[in-house]
Amino acid sequence: MASDPRPAGRRDHWNAAYTRNPPDRVSWFEAEPTTSLDLVETCALAPDAPIIDIGGGASRLTEALYARGYRDLSILDIARIALDEVARSLPATVTLIEADITAWRPQKHYALWHDRAVLHFLTDPQDRASYLATLRRAVMPHGHVILATFAPDGPERCSGLPVVRYDADRMAELLAPDFTLIARRAHTHNTPGGAAQRFIYAHLQRTGPG
């Protein structure tokens, strides 16, 4: 699995990643998703606003959002193993979606689309275009998007796969003219194995038609 796999291979790749390591030992694990939570709070969403975490896997973000009073929460991930793991710590009201983001068709609209470290794995232009088209279909008018990717000085590969590194302006260009960049945040993620990974977060809001 040294190159970017297509849908079936992607599913096998990420399920294998969770099989090799417990959720708190994978390189992307955060004990407290502080940067994401800070940016979510700036969105000033109502408690019943629909929120989806793309590639959320066994992340603790949704659990933290539930603890803060948000109730319409969804997680999308390609890895069934990750979803089964996170389900153990979440109420049954959280919607778990097993899907490849490049092929998924949303059934509702969301006030917030959060993605930490999925977009940068989409090195194929067609996959990236599919992702962006889905995002545009999914986010409601005036809705928010929080994207986090490896920064220009971040890793060139992760989990055995190549990545595309971004800065906030480049992420904003991908979503122009429908979304406007509201804020950017640099962050250094320290992996469970002790490596430092440079991330950039972009907070955008929909200004064009939904």
GIFEN-V231558 format. One record per residue. N is the residue number from 1. OMEGA is omega in degrees with one decimal (none if undefined). D_FIRST is the distance of its C-alpha to the first C-alpha in whole Angstrom. Layout:
{{N:OMEGA:D_FIRST} {N:OMEGA:D_FIRST}}
//
This chain:
{{1:-176.8:0} {2:178.4:4} {3:-175.2:6} {4:-177.7:7} {5:174.3:7} {6:-167.5:11} {7:-178.2:13} {8:178.1:12} {9:177.5:8} {10:-179.8:9} {11:178.8:11} {12:-178.0:9} {13:-174.3:7} {14:172.2:10} {15:177.9:12} {16:179.2:10} {17:178.9:11} {18:176.4:15} {19:-178.4:15} {20:-174.1:14} {21:171.3:17} {22:-174.7:20} {23:-178.5:20} {24:176.9:22} {25:175.1:20} {26:-169.6:17} {27:-176.2:17} {28:-176.8:18} {29:172.5:21} {30:177.2:25} {31:178.2:27} {32:-178.2:30} {33:-169.3:28} {34:-176.7:31} {35:177.7:31} {36:-179.2:29} {37:178.2:33} {38:-178.9:35} {39:176.4:34} {40:-178.9:34} {41:179.0:38} {42:178.0:38} {43:178.9:38} {44:-178.6:41} {45:174.1:40} {46:-179.6:42} {47:-178.9:41} {48:178.8:40} {49:-179.5:38} {50:-177.2:35} {51:175.4:32} {52:176.9:28} {53:-177.2:25} {54:-176.6:22} {55:-174.6:19} {56:176.1:21} {57:179.8:20} {58:177.7:22} {59:177.7:23} {60:-177.3:27} {61:-176.1:28} {62:175.9:29} {63:179.5:31} {64:178.4:33} {65:177.1:34} {66:179.5:35} {67:179.0:37} {68:172.2:38} {69:177.9:40} {70:-171.1:37} {71:179.3:37} {72:-170.4:36} {73:177.4:32} {74:173.6:29} {75:173.1:25} {76:175.8:22} {77:179.3:19} {78:-173.9:16} {79:177.8:16} {80:-179.0:18} {81:179.6:18} {82:-179.8:19} {83:177.3:22} {84:179.9:23} {85:-176.5:23} {86:-179.4:25} {87:-178.6:27} {88:-176.0:29} {89:-176.4:30} {90:174.6:31} {91:-177.2:34} {92:-179.2:34} {93:177.2:35} {94:-179.3:32} {95:178.6:30} {96:-175.5:26} {97:175.9:24} {98:-175.5:21} {99:169.6:20} {100:-174.1:17} {101:-178.9:19} {102:-179.4:19} {103:-174.8:21} {104:174.5:23} {105:-176.2:27} {106:-179.8:29} {107:179.2:32} {108:177.3:34} {109:-174.3:34} {110:175.1:33} {111:179.1:35} {112:172.5:32} {113:179.7:28} {114:179.7:27} {115:172.3:23} {116:169.7:22} {117:166.9:18} {118:-176.1:17} {119:-173.7:18} {120:175.3:17} {121:-177.4:13} {122:-177.0:15} {123:179.1:15} {124:-177.6:16} {125:179.4:20} {126:176.2:20} {127:-179.8:18} {128:178.5:20} {129:177.8:23} {130:178.2:22} {131:-176.0:22} {132:177.0:25} {133:177.8:27} {134:177.7:26} {135:-178.5:27} {136:176.9:30} {137:-170.0:31} {138:-171.7:31} {139:-177.1:32} {140:175.5:36} {141:-177.5:39} {142:178.4:39} {143:-173.3:36} {144:174.5:34} {145:171.9:30} {146:179.4:29} {147:175.2:25} {148:179.6:24} {149:170.7:21} {150:179.7:20} {151:178.7:23} {152:176.8:24} {153:177.8:24} {154:-178.6:21} {155:175.3:18} {156:178.6:16} {157:176.2:12} {158:178.7:12} {159:177.9:9} {160:-176.3:7} {161:172.8:8} {162:178.0:11} {163:170.9:14} {164:-179.8:17} {165:-175.2:20} {166:158.7:23} {167:-174.1:27} {168:-179.7:29} {169:178.9:31} {170:175.7:28} {171:178.4:27} {172:177.9:31} {173:179.5:30} {174:-174.2:28} {175:177.0:30} {176:-0.7:33} {177:-173.8:36} {178:-176.4:36} {179:-179.9:35} {180:177.8:36} {181:-178.8:35} {182:-176.3:37} {183:174.2:35} {184:-177.6:33} {185:173.7:32} {186:-177.1:30} {187:173.2:28} {188:179.1:27} {189:175.8:24} {190:-175.4:24} {191:175.6:21} {192:178.6:22} {193:175.5:21} {194:177.9:24} {195:176.8:22} {196:-179.5:23} {197:179.9:22} {198:177.6:24} {199:167.5:24} {200:177.2:26} {201:174.5:28} {202:175.3:29} {203:-179.3:32} {204:177.0:33} {205:-179.3:36} {206:177.5:36} {207:177.6:39} {208:-178.3:39} {209:179.1:40} {210:none:38}}
//
